[in-house]
Amino acid sequence: MKILLAGGGTAGHINPALSIANFIKSRKPECEIRFVGSKEGLETTLVPKAGYQLSTIEVYGFKRSLSLYNIKAIGHLLSSVREAGRIIDAFQPDVVIGTGGYVSGPVLYAASRRKLPTAIHEQNAFPGVTTRILSRMVDRVMISFESSRVHFKDQKKPVLVGNPIREEMLFCAKEEARAKLALPQGPLVASFAGSLGAREFNKSIVDVIARNVRDRKFCHIHATGKYGWRWVPGLLAEKGVSLEGQDAIRVSEYIYNMPDVMAAADLLVCRSGAITLGEIAVMGKPAILIPSPNVTNNHQYHNAMAFVNAGAAVLLEEKEATGDRIYTQICELLGDPAKLREMAENAHKLAIFDSTQKIYDLINELIRKKE
C-alpha cells in the first residue's frame, strides 16, 4: 500500500496528517507513506523529524481583494499542479489524502485528474475555501464536526471522523497527573493560546495572574508561547508579580507535558483551534474559549460555538476578554462544581475517540473500490 499525504503551513494541518501516518504504520509497517508540503511551512521540520519523506512544492494562497498578487498566485497554482503531478507519477500512490493548507489544493486536483482515490480532512466546524472547492473533486470529505455537513452540496461525500488526537491524551488520570505536577491543594486552571502566543490573550492572562496572586483562589499554569515569553515575565514584574517560590502559579513558554496538565486541570482557558477542542472533548474538560479573531472565515468562533451550543464551554470574544472578565468567569465556574461537571460531561459527549481508526477504515474502503 502506498499513501500520499498533503497538508501544511500550520501545525493544525500537519499534526493530523502525522497522526494518520503513525496509526497506519502501526497497523501496516510495510506501507509506504510520503508527504507533500510547502517549502516554508512547519512541515519542513515536523515531517522529517517524524521519520517520513517530504516533497515540497511552491504554492501561494489567494487574497480576498483583486491584486497583482492574485495574478501571480494563479501562475504559481498552475506550476504547482504540474509539480504535484510529477510527484504523484513518480510515487504511484494508491490513495491521496489532504489535511488542509493551500498545498492540498494542487495535490488533490492533480490526483483527481489521474482518477486516483482521494479524500480531504477538514479540522474546523466551518470548512475553509480550499476544502469547499476540493469537495467537488475528491471522493470523500472527512469532517470533524457534524455541523460542517450542511456546507457541502453532495451529501454523500461528508463522513464524520473527528480530529485525530494523540493517544496519550486518552490514558491520563486526574489524580495521577496532579501528583506528577506536585501541585498544592486547590483547583487548577490551565491557559494557553498556541505555540507562538497571542498578545491580547497574554496581556489579559497577566492581569488574571496578578489578581490571583493577591487572592489565591486557584492554582494556575500558563503557557505564553514563543513570542509572549519575550515580554510576559517583564510585564508580570511591572505588576509586582514574582514567580519565584510560586508553586501554585507557573508560567512558561510552552507546556511540554500537556496531557498531564490537561488531565489535572479543573478548567481550561484557551483558543478554540480544532485540535485543541478535540483534546478538550476526549479529556472531558470544561473550558472558557477565547477564539482568535485573526483566522480565515473566523473559523475558531464557529468551532467554539459547536461546544457552547452543546453546553460544554463558555465563549468570550477577544474584544470582551479583559483580565477582570476572565477572572470573574473563572471564579464563577470554579464556585459551581455542578456546572463544571455538567460542562465536562457535555464536552465528553462530543468526543470521537476512534478518529484515526475511522480514517484508516475509509482509506482502505477507497482503495478497495479502486481495485
Salt bridges, closest charged atoms under 4 A:
ASP89 OD1 - ARG114 NE 2.79
GLU146 OE2 - ARG149 NE 2.72
GLU200 OE2 - LYS203 NZ 3.72
ASP207 OD1 - LYS239 NZ 3.11
ASP215 OD2 - ARG211 NE 3.83
ASP260 OD1 - LYS180 NZ 3.59
ASP266 OD1 - LYS174 NZ 2.46
GLU279 OE2 - ARG166 NH2 3.12
GLU318 OE1 - ARG271 NH2 2.66
GLU320 OE1 - ARG325 NH1 3.39
ASP324 OD1 - ARG211 NH1 3.36
GLU365 OE2 - ARG140 NH2 3.53
GLU365 OE2 - LYS369 NZ 3.35
